[in-house]
Amino acid sequence: MKKATQFIHAGAHPDPSTGAIMTPIYQTSTYVQEAPGVHKGYEYARSQNPTRFALEEALAVIEEGNFGLAFGSGVAATDAVMKLLKPGDEVIAANDMYGGTYRLFSKIYEKFGIVFHYVDMSLMGNIEAKINPNTKLIWAETPTNPLMNIADIKAIATLAKENKLLLCVDNTFASPALQNPLTLGADIVMHSATKYLGGHSDVIQGALVINDKALRDELYFIQKSCGAVPGPMDCFLVLRGIKTLGIRMERHSQNGEKIAHYLKAHPAVKKVYWPGFEDHPGHAIAKEQMKSFGGMISFELKNDSMEAARKLLSSTHLFSLAESLGGVESLINHPASMTHASIPREERIKNGLSDTLIRLSVGIEDADDLIADLEHAIQSAVNV
Ligand SMILES: *Cc1c(COP(=O)(O)O)cnc(C)c1O
């Protein structure tokens, strides 16, 4: 099945009791058994729920994998992966990944004796240098948040296989419409379904997609034992979001491209971070492993004062000042004080995330309207 068809039909089976074309929201905690142990495969809703199963099947199909697992949030999905490890195990992770992932690793899992190495994954040598007999997992994110660095999934997967390590890729920014890490050799794909999968800023949810049955069984055991499952209403919302993922991502990418070029040509803008530019260091790899470059863009003004950034951030009308990304509406965000505030300033600056960096999640509105909104805000900022 081609991608456009997958998004509409994956996981969709007419409901056996009524023929309903949309999977019903099975809002139930338990299931009646005919006799002890005699049931239809559903015992208790933490372990089995038909709405969640439909979503998990859809996730597997659209991410080109064999098995999907849904979680109560993106970080709950990441947390499940971490529970594959034991004290003394080591993880190599990206040094500019999502702030909440860094917080989970550094504030929760370090104290259980897991050791983390944070490296710039755009250079393979940095990853190789940290591999030792205790290394168990490579955690990659590409493009990264918010600096839009690109990691070579295929090359990292080869390195992981050679060293018998698991590779998990956070594919939230690209979405399954633009990039499918399992086809490039990754073992696990993680998503914050809160973002492009849901697509409408109305749900918090996470997902894992896996090819290997034994690994899936381990993660399913963690999902039901630890219990971070999403409710059926939220599964319904993400199933509905997936139907339009293909056309939404097309528009996000088109608008993203127009806005990236507009910003790059702007005399008041110092630097634009977008992997679609030919002079972006990861451009060739991004072009190879992504279908298009998506709607995420970061930039800095030439005026690098905090005041100018603040003025810009509070002067847009269509771009709403908010954390999160991937919804149909455009958002503007200040990583240093918002999404990435949990990373110590020193660490942030060292990794290239300046105090004045501005991140855009470009929505699917009319690109000319979005550009006019940014132009007005940049002009206000230039004059502070
Ligand atoms: C939002 C996000 C997460 C965390 O997901 P939640 O659904 O907020 O728990 C992880 N990774 C990336 C890249 C994200 O953008």
The ligand as an SDF file (V2000), in Angstrom:
LIG
                    3D

 15 15  0  0  0  0  0  0  0  0999 V2000
    6.8910   16.6450   22.5870 C   0  0  0  0  0  0  0  0  0  0  0  0
    8.0380   15.7790   22.2960 C   0  0  0  0  0  0  0  0  0  0  0  0
    8.3280   14.6680   23.1110 C   0  0  0  0  0  0  0  0  0  0  0  0
    7.5400   14.3420   24.3650 C   0  0  0  0  0  0  0  0  0  0  0  0
    6.2250   13.9860   24.0610 O   0  0  0  0  0  0  0  0  0  0  0  0
    4.9670   14.2780   25.0310 P   0  0  0  0  0  0  0  0  0  0  0  0
    3.8200   13.7800   24.2220 O   0  0  0  0  0  0  0  0  0  0  0  0
    4.9420   15.7450   25.2720 O   0  0  0  0  0  0  0  0  0  0  0  0
    5.1890   13.5080   26.2780 O   0  0  0  0  0  0  0  0  0  0  0  0
    9.4240   13.8810   22.7690 C   0  0  0  0  0  0  0  0  0  0  0  0
   10.1780   14.1650   21.6920 N   0  0  0  0  0  0  0  0  0  0  0  0
    9.9250   15.2230   20.8880 C   0  0  0  0  0  0  0  0  0  0  0  0
   10.8050   15.4810   19.7130 C   0  0  0  0  0  0  0  0  0  0  0  0
    8.8560   16.0710   21.1700 C   0  0  0  0  0  0  0  0  0  0  0  0
    8.6330   17.1260   20.3880 O   0  0  0  0  0  0  0  0  0  0  0  0
  1  2  1  0
  2  3  1  0
  2 14  2  0
  3  4  1  0
  3 10  2  0
  4  5  1  0
  5  6  1  0
  6  7  2  0
  6  8  1  0
  6  9  1  0
 10 11  1  0
 11 12  2  0
 12 13  1  0
 12 14  1  0
 14 15  1  0
M  END
$$$$
